[in-house]
Amino acid sequence: DAPHSHAAAECAVGLVRSGEAELLMKGSLHTDELMHEVVARTTGLRSSRRISHVFIMEVPTYAEPLFITDAAINIFPDLETKADIIRNVIDLHHGLGLGEPRVAILSAVEQVNPSIPSTIEAAALCKMADRGQITGGLLDGPLALDNAISPDAARIKGIRSPVAGVAQVLVVPDLEAGNMLAKNLTFLANAEAAGIVLGARVPIILTSRADSPRSRLASCAVAAIYAHHLGQQEARPLA
């Protein structure tokens, strides 16, 4: 129990820092109240990574889960932040036992266009992967949404890559695009979503007041599985 919401956030973060808790979940606090304590420089849960959010969406019209990032934390991420967003979601994909993900870096078009900065950043991120700065996933971009998830669209536009048309991860250019995409899938395509924040010392479950009970439960399940994975990694002896 705590006297007010700020104290509740501070207490919860303290429980994680002391090792008494392995997960953090937002209750009826506002997101900014909780995240203020999470990112506090001396008392928070920062790690070497930027913090980012991932929606894992079960879309009835798509063959496998779609990971969408970042649609909740980073408003206009720069290149290095996007690199950490991708590293975080790749680690999650592996941690859930799903293997190497096919990562599509989205923009409005699939060609590099100096007038659209997100296309330049997408190309740079792919080159970073080529140089070993981002590992564990197959990256391609820029890709428009249609040729990221539709094999027919990719074929018609002549895009040949192991990612185009069959993406498992969609990296959006900014929060507005990601938020609209996720909510479109939820409210127009009857998708179910689990949401998790990565890049802190422990996984963080961020729920929305509009989330269904099934989505809330799925978010808890994803976070619990990933926390178990992280715990196993920490316990693994050094070679």
C-alpha positions in Angstrom: 0.0 0.0 0.0 1.1 3.6 -0.7 -0.3 7.0 0.0 -0.4 8.1 -3.6 0.4 7.1 -7.2 3.9 8.6 -7.2 4.8 6.7 -4.0 3.4 3.5 -5.5 5.6 3.8 -8.6 8.7 4.6 -6.4 7.9 1.6 -4.1 7.4 -0.8 -7.0 10.7 0.2 -8.6 12.4 -0.2 -5.3 11.1 -3.7 -4.9 12.7 -4.6 -8.3 16.0 -2.9 -7.4 16.2 -4.9 -4.1 15.6 -8.2 -6.0 12.2 -8.8 -4.4 10.4 -8.5 -7.8 11.3 -9.7 -11.3 8.5 -7.9 -13.2 6.9 -4.5 -13.1 3.3 -4.0 -14.2 1.3 -0.8 -14.5 -1.9 -0.7 -12.6 -4.2 2.3 -12.4 -1.2 4.8 -12.5 -0.6 7.0 -15.5 2.1 5.7 -17.7 4.3 8.8 -17.3 4.1 8.4 -13.5 5.5 4.8 -13.6 8.1 5.5 -16.4 9.4 8.6 -14.5 10.5 6.3 -11.7 11.8 3.7 -14.1 14.1 6.1 -16.0 15.3 8.0 -12.9 19.1 8.1 -13.2 20.1 7.1 -9.7 17.1 5.1 -8.4 15.5 3.8 -11.6 15.9 0.7 -13.7 18.0 1.9 -16.5 20.3 -0.4 -18.5 22.8 0.3 -21.3 19.9 0.1 -23.8 17.3 2.6 -24.6 13.9 1.7 -23.3 11.3 0.7 -26.0 7.9 -0.9 -26.3 6.7 -3.9 -28.3 3.2 -5.0 -29.2 2.9 -8.7 -30.0 -0.2 -9.0 -32.1 -2.3 -12.0 -33.1 -3.9 -10.8 -36.3 -6.6 -13.2 -37.7 -5.6 -12.5 -41.3 -1.8 -13.1 -40.7 -0.2 -16.5 -40.4 2.0 -15.7 -37.4 2.4 -13.2 -34.6 3.4 -9.7 -35.6 5.8 -7.7 -33.4 5.3 -3.9 -33.7 7.8 -1.5 -32.2 7.9 1.2 -30.9 4.3 2.4 -30.6 4.3 3.6 -27.0 7.6 5.1 -25.6 9.9 6.8 -28.2 8.1 9.6 -30.0 10.6 10.5 -32.7 13.5 8.0 -32.3 16.8 8.9 -33.8 19.1 6.4 -35.6 20.8 5.1 -32.5 17.5 4.8 -30.6 16.1 2.8 -33.5 19.1 0.5 -33.4 18.3 -0.2 -29.7 14.6 -0.6 -30.5 15.6 -3.3 -33.0 18.1 -5.0 -30.6 15.4 -5.1 -27.9 12.8 -6.7 -30.1 15.3 -9.2 -31.5 16.3 -10.3 -28.0 12.6 -10.7 -27.1 11.9 -12.8 -30.2 14.7 -15.1 -29.3 13.8 -15.1 -25.6 10.2 -16.3 -26.4 11.7 -19.2 -28.3 10.7 -18.0 -31.7 14.3 -17.9 -33.2 15.8 -15.4 -35.6 13.2 -12.8 -36.6 12.5 -11.3 -40.0 12.6 -7.6 -39.3 11.0 -5.0 -41.7 11.9 -1.4 -41.2 8.9 0.5 -42.4 8.5 3.7 -44.3 6.0 5.1 -46.8 8.0 3.7 -49.7 10.5 0.9 -50.4 13.1 3.1 -52.1 15.6 5.4 -50.4 14.3 8.9 -50.8 16.2 11.9 -49.4 12.9 13.7 -48.8 11.7 10.9 -46.5 14.3 10.7 -43.6 12.9 7.3 -42.4 14.0 5.7 -45.6 17.6 6.8 -45.1 17.6 5.6 -41.5 16.1 2.3 -42.6 18.9 1.8 -45.1 21.5 2.8 -42.4 20.1 0.3 -40.0 20.4 -2.5 -42.6 24.0 -1.5 -43.2 24.6 -1.6 -39.4 23.3 -5.2 -39.4 25.6 -6.0 -42.3 28.5 -4.7 -40.2 27.6 -6.6 -37.1 26.3 -3.7 -35.1 22.9 -5.3 -34.9 22.8 -9.1 -34.7 20.4 -11.9 -34.3 17.8 -10.9 -36.9 17.3 -10.6 -40.7 16.8 -6.9 -41.5 15.4 -5.3 -44.6 14.3 -1.7 -45.3 12.9 0.6 -46.2 9.8 -1.4 -46.8 6.2 -0.1 -47.2 3.7 -1.9 -45.1 2.2 -3.8 -48.1 5.5 -5.2 -49.3 6.5 -6.1 -45.7 3.5 -8.4 -45.1 2.2 -9.3 -48.5 4.1 -11.7 -50.7 2.0 -10.6 -53.7 2.8 -7.0 -53.1 6.5 -7.7 -52.8 6.5 -9.8 -55.9 4.6 -7.2 -58.0 7.1 -4.6 -56.9 10.1 -6.8 -57.6 11.4 -6.9 -54.1 13.4 -10.0 -53.4 14.6 -10.6 -49.8 14.0 -13.1 -47.0 12.0 -10.4 -45.2 9.7 -8.8 -47.8 6.2 -10.2 -47.7 6.8 -12.4 -44.6 8.0 -10.0 -41.9 7.6 -11.1 -38.3 8.7 -7.7 -36.8 7.5 -4.3 -38.0 9.7 -1.4 -36.9 7.7 1.8 -37.4 9.3 5.2 -38.1 7.8 6.9 -35.1 5.3 6.5 -32.3 2.4 8.1 -34.2 2.7 5.6 -37.0 3.1 2.6 -34.6 0.2 3.6 -32.4 -2.1 4.0 -35.4 -1.0 0.7 -36.9 -1.5 -1.2 -33.7 -4.9 0.3 -33.0 -6.0 -0.3 -36.6 -5.2 -3.9 -36.2 -7.0 -4.1 -32.9 -10.2 -2.3 -33.7 -10.6 -3.0 -37.4 -9.0 -6.4 -37.8 -10.0 -7.9 -34.4 -6.4 -8.5 -33.4 -5.4 -9.3 -29.9 -2.3 -7.6 -28.5 0.2 -8.1 -25.7 2.4 -5.2 -24.7 5.8 -5.2 -23.0 8.5 -2.6 -22.4 12.1 -3.7 -22.9 15.5 -2.2 -22.2 15.1 -1.8 -18.5 16.5 -4.2 -15.9 13.3 -6.2 -15.9 10.4 -6.5 -18.4 7.6 -3.9 -17.8 4.0 -4.6 -18.5 2.1 -1.5 -19.8 -1.6 -2.0 -20.1 -4.2 0.4 -21.5 -7.6 1.1 -20.1 -9.0 -0.2 -23.4 -7.2 -3.5 -23.2 -9.3 -6.7 -23.0 -8.8 -9.1 -20.1 -7.3 -11.5 -22.7 -4.7 -8.9 -23.8 -3.8 -8.1 -20.2 -3.3 -11.8 -19.5 -1.2 -12.2 -22.7 1.0 -9.3 -21.7 1.6 -10.9 -18.3 2.4 -14.2 -19.9 4.9 -12.7 -22.4 6.6 -10.8 -19.6 6.8 -13.8 -17.4 8.3 -16.0 -20.1 10.9 -13.3 -21.0 11.8 -12.7 -17.4 12.4 -16.4 -17.0 14.6 -16.4 -20.0 16.6 -13.4 -18.7 17.0 -15.1 -15.3 18.4 -18.2 -17.0 20.9 -16.1 -18.9 22.1 -14.4 -15.7 22.4 -17.8 -14.0 24.4 -19.3 -16.8 28.1 -19.8 -15.8 30.7 -18.0 -17.9 32.7 -20.1 -20.3 
